[in-house]
Amino acid sequence: MKDIDIFVFGDSITYGVGDNEKCGWVNRFRLDLEKNDNRTFNIFNLGISGDVTEGVKNRFNAEFNARRDKENETLIIFSIGVNDTQDVNGKDRVTLKEFEKNIYYLINNAKQYSDNIVFLGLTVVDETKVVPLPWNKQKSYFNKKIVVFDNKIREICEKNNVKYLHMFDLLSIDELLDGIHPNNVGHQKICDKITKFFEKLKI
């Protein structure tokens, strides 16, 4: 069996913010995979705090090709979109139409390199803590809007034969460190769901 390269593109949750024990669900996922003695897994955490779909769109090719090994199997995971839903001074940071275009771009671009593509759904926020953000009073997150954007991701994935993993109902608000980023328990729950999902993939 070939070794597998796993590219995870995302934002601060992907990066691991909120997990002071094991540096986030991506690293926890890596530790789980390393228990497998039969294959080598190379996991690239390409999460950037504050990033949106436009940012991933702009950096995808450069970051992917800088790390790609054509001899290995490739899995591409996108965990992006919560920041796109921000309200900034009462206006959309990213419109739903712009968001849709970006998701299509990411899928079409990723399909040039692999058929193994997964989009993680968006996670819940605690509105009592993020309307507005304590560290940026101009910005707010609303669950109703997150659901709309999340449904758009799922719809596009279904139309394009791309795997989608629902996340919105996974975390409770007491598993959020600051209203948006999962705490240690939250990151472990995300990891557990992804690990179980990965085990069912035929890669």
Beta strands, then each sheet from edge to edge (+ up, - down):
strand 1: 4-10
strand 2: 41-47
strand 3: 73-79
strand 4: 87-88
strand 5: 91-92
strand 6: 117-120
strand 7: 139-140
strand 8: 163-165
sheet 1: 2+ 1+ 3+ 6+ 8+
sheet 2: 5+ 4- 7+
end
